[in-house]
Amino acid sequence: MLAKKTSKNQITLPKKIAESFPGVEYFDIQIENDKILLAPAKILPAGPTLERVREKMKQLGIAERDVSEAVRWARRQGK
């Protein structure tokens, strides 16, 4: 199958290929050995990810105060 690159550098997947990935909206794109590789990608909402980070911080005993202090320290180091 062929796919043509448009003047806006866009490529449309042939219908037969797109139908093999129902419900997939995003693809991870990589170049490997002069080939373009597409793999279905899942985009997760930030909410659940943020909750997992907060839970991990709680498990490690890291409080919001610790994060604020670390940010202040890092900002002082950058000056």
C-alpha positions in Angstrom: 0.0 0.0 0.0 1.1 3.5 -0.6 0.5 6.7 1.4 1.3 10.1 0.1 2.8 13.0 2.1 0.9 16.2 1.6 2.2 19.7 1.2 1.6 20.1 4.9 3.7 17.1 5.7 0.7 14.9 6.7 0.2 11.3 5.8 -3.2 9.6 5.8 -3.3 6.0 6.7 -4.9 3.8 4.1 -8.4 2.7 5.2 -7.5 -1.0 5.5 -4.6 -0.1 7.9 -6.7 2.3 10.0 -9.5 -0.3 10.3 -7.0 -2.6 12.0 -6.7 -0.2 14.9 -10.3 0.6 15.9 -10.6 3.3 18.6 -7.0 4.3 18.3 -6.6 8.1 17.9 -2.8 8.5 18.6 0.3 6.7 17.4 3.8 6.8 18.8 6.2 7.5 15.9 9.8 6.4 15.8 12.5 6.1 13.1 14.4 2.8 13.0 16.8 1.8 10.3 15.4 4.5 7.9 11.9 3.3 8.5 9.0 5.0 10.1 7.4 2.9 12.9 3.9 3.6 14.2 2.6 2.0 17.3 -0.8 2.6 19.0 -0.4 5.0 22.0 -2.7 5.5 24.9 -3.1 9.0 26.3 -3.9 8.8 30.0 -5.7 11.7 31.7 -3.5 13.6 34.2 -5.9 13.0 37.1 -5.2 9.3 37.7 -1.5 9.8 37.1 -1.4 12.7 39.6 -3.2 10.6 42.2 -0.6 7.8 41.7 2.2 10.3 42.3 0.5 11.6 45.5 0.0 8.0 46.7 3.6 7.2 46.1 4.7 10.4 47.9 2.5 9.3 50.9 4.1 5.9 50.9 7.6 7.4 50.9 6.6 9.9 53.7 7.1 12.9 51.5 4.9 15.8 52.5 3.8 18.9 50.4 6.1 20.9 52.7 9.1 18.8 51.6 8.3 19.4 47.9 8.0 23.2 48.5 11.3 23.2 50.3 12.9 21.2 47.5 11.6 23.6 44.9 12.9 26.6 46.8 16.3 24.9 47.2 16.5 24.1 43.5 15.6 27.6 42.5 18.4 29.0 44.7 20.9 26.6 43.0 20.0 28.0 39.6 21.0 31.6 40.4 
